[in-house]
Amino acid sequence: MRVRPARLVKLAVAAQAFCLVMVLPATYALSQDLSATEEGRQEIERYCGNISDKAADARYAMQTRELEQLRQDVDRRIELLDEKRKEYEVWLKRRDEFIDKAEDSLVGIISKMRPDAAAAQMALIGDEAAAALLLKLNPRVSSVILNEMPAEKSALLARVIVGSQVINEKESSAQ
């Protein structure tokens, strides 16, 4: 039978109330005889002391069970997080493989396009993506495509390429 914490507290309060109820009549009846009164008080104190130890033990046992339950709950959540992390790692690996294949295909497509058409397409995509594509292309093809772009756009892409090289140099020196 499992005793709930609230029930345990009620039992402890009831035991203490019982002790008090037992003390009053015993004290009144024994007040005539001082030696009997002292002996009665000692017996009552022992009884209440024994109950308080059991109540404390019950509280400690309850707290231990609660801590164990919390530990099991934390362990279960950690397992769930590990499963999600593994799931995300698999998904990220598949995504990276797909992006690598797509980039290689796009590099092949752009390298076979006319320079003016490739420049127009690359001017419309994001600066970092366009710079990455230019880095993957043959330098001869990249220079022709940059030449066909508006000067502002080609300068911006050049800054992105140089910025990525500066970042890569900082990363490599940090490692």
C-alpha positions as CSV (number, residue, x, y, z in Angstrom):
1,M,0.0,0.0,0.0
2,R,1.4,3.4,-1.0
3,V,1.0,6.2,1.4
4,R,0.8,9.7,-0.2
5,P,2.7,12.5,1.4
6,A,-0.4,14.4,2.4
7,R,-1.7,11.3,4.1
8,L,1.6,10.8,5.9
9,V,1.5,14.3,7.3
10,K,-2.1,13.8,8.4
11,L,-1.1,10.6,10.2
12,A,1.8,12.4,12.0
13,V,-0.5,15.2,13.1
14,A,-3.1,12.7,14.3
15,A,-0.4,10.8,16.3
16,Q,0.7,14.0,17.9
17,A,-2.9,15.0,18.7
18,F,-3.3,11.5,20.2
19,C,-0.2,12.1,22.3
20,L,-1.7,15.4,23.6
21,V,-5.1,13.8,24.3
22,M,-3.4,11.0,26.2
23,V,-1.2,13.4,28.1
24,L,-4.0,15.6,29.5
25,P,-6.0,12.9,31.3
26,A,-2.9,11.0,32.4
27,T,-1.4,14.2,33.8
28,Y,-4.6,15.1,35.6
29,A,-5.1,11.7,37.1
30,L,-1.4,11.4,38.1
31,S,-1.1,14.9,39.5
32,Q,-1.9,13.6,42.9
33,D,1.2,11.5,43.0
34,L,4.3,13.3,41.9
35,S,6.3,10.1,41.3
36,A,3.6,8.6,39.2
37,T,3.3,11.9,37.2
38,E,7.0,11.9,36.5
39,E,6.9,8.3,35.3
40,G,3.9,9.0,33.2
41,R,5.5,12.0,31.5
42,Q,8.6,10.0,30.7
43,E,6.5,7.2,29.2
44,I,4.5,9.7,27.1
45,E,7.7,11.4,26.0
46,R,9.1,8.1,24.9
47,Y,5.9,7.2,23.1
48,C,5.9,10.5,21.2
49,G,9.6,10.3,20.6
50,N,9.2,6.9,19.0
51,I,6.4,8.2,16.8
52,S,8.4,11.2,15.7
53,D,11.3,9.0,14.7
54,K,8.9,6.9,12.6
55,A,7.4,10.0,11.0
56,A,10.9,11.3,10.2
57,D,11.8,7.9,8.7
58,A,8.6,8.0,6.7
59,R,9.4,11.5,5.4
60,Y,12.9,10.5,4.5
61,A,11.6,7.4,2.7
62,M,9.1,9.5,0.8
63,Q,11.7,12.0,-0.2
64,T,14.0,9.2,-1.3
65,R,11.2,7.8,-3.5
66,E,10.5,11.2,-5.0
67,L,14.2,11.8,-5.8
68,E,14.4,8.4,-7.4
69,Q,11.3,9.1,-9.5
70,L,12.8,12.4,-10.6
71,R,16.1,10.7,-11.5
72,Q,14.3,8.2,-13.6
73,D,12.4,11.0,-15.3
74,V,15.6,12.9,-16.0
75,D,17.2,9.7,-17.4
76,R,14.2,9.1,-19.6
77,R,14.3,12.6,-20.9
78,I,18.1,12.3,-21.6
79,E,17.4,9.1,-23.6
80,L,14.7,10.9,-25.6
81,L,17.1,13.8,-26.3
82,D,19.8,11.4,-27.4
83,E,17.4,9.7,-29.8
84,K,16.4,13.1,-31.2
85,R,20.0,14.1,-31.6
86,K,20.8,10.9,-33.5
87,E,17.7,11.5,-35.7
88,Y,18.9,15.1,-36.4
89,E,22.4,13.9,-37.2
90,V,21.1,11.4,-39.7
91,W,18.8,14.1,-41.3
92,L,21.7,16.6,-41.4
93,K,24.0,14.1,-43.0
94,R,21.4,13.3,-45.7
95,R,20.8,17.1,-46.2
96,D,24.6,17.8,-46.6
97,E,25.0,14.9,-49.1
98,F,22.1,16.3,-51.1
99,I,23.5,19.8,-51.0
100,D,26.9,18.6,-52.1
101,K,25.3,16.7,-55.1
102,A,23.2,19.7,-55.9
103,E,26.2,22.1,-55.8
104,D,28.2,19.8,-58.0
105,S,25.4,19.6,-60.5
106,L,24.9,23.3,-60.4
107,V,28.6,23.9,-60.9
108,G,28.5,21.7,-64.0
109,I,25.4,23.4,-65.3
110,I,26.8,27.0,-64.8
111,S,30.2,26.0,-66.3
112,K,28.4,24.9,-69.5
113,M,26.2,28.1,-69.8
114,R,27.0,31.1,-71.8
115,P,28.9,33.6,-69.6
116,D,26.2,36.3,-69.9
117,A,23.4,33.9,-69.0
118,A,25.4,32.5,-66.1
119,A,26.2,36.0,-64.9
120,A,22.5,36.9,-65.0
121,Q,21.5,33.8,-63.0
122,M,24.2,34.2,-60.4
123,A,23.4,37.9,-59.9
124,L,19.9,36.8,-58.8
125,I,21.0,34.2,-56.2
126,G,22.4,35.0,-52.8
127,D,25.8,36.5,-52.5
128,E,27.3,33.7,-50.4
129,A,25.9,31.0,-52.7
130,A,27.1,32.9,-55.8
131,A,30.6,33.3,-54.3
132,A,30.7,29.6,-53.4
133,L,29.8,28.7,-56.9
134,L,32.4,31.0,-58.3
135,L,35.0,29.3,-56.1
136,K,34.1,25.9,-57.4
137,L,34.2,26.9,-61.0
138,N,37.3,26.8,-63.1
139,P,39.1,30.2,-62.6
140,R,38.9,31.0,-66.3
141,V,35.1,30.4,-66.3
142,S,34.6,32.4,-63.1
143,S,36.5,35.4,-64.4
144,V,34.4,35.5,-67.6
145,I,31.2,35.3,-65.5
146,L,32.4,38.1,-63.2
147,N,33.3,40.2,-66.2
148,E,29.7,39.8,-67.5
149,M,28.1,40.9,-64.2
150,P,27.5,44.5,-63.2
151,A,30.5,46.0,-61.5
152,E,28.8,46.5,-58.1
153,K,27.7,42.8,-58.0
154,S,31.0,41.5,-59.1
155,A,32.8,43.7,-56.5
156,L,30.4,42.4,-53.8
157,L,31.1,38.8,-54.7
158,A,34.8,39.5,-54.7
159,R,34.5,40.9,-51.2
160,V,32.5,37.8,-50.1
161,I,35.2,35.5,-51.5
162,V,38.0,37.5,-49.9
163,G,36.0,37.6,-46.6
164,S,35.5,33.8,-46.6
165,Q,39.3,33.3,-47.2
166,V,40.1,35.6,-44.3
167,I,37.6,33.7,-42.1
168,N,39.1,30.4,-43.2
169,E,42.6,31.6,-42.5
170,K,41.5,32.7,-38.9
171,E,39.8,29.3,-38.4
172,S,42.9,27.4,-39.5
173,S,45.2,29.5,-37.4
174,A,42.9,29.0,-34.3
175,Q,43.0,25.3,-34.7
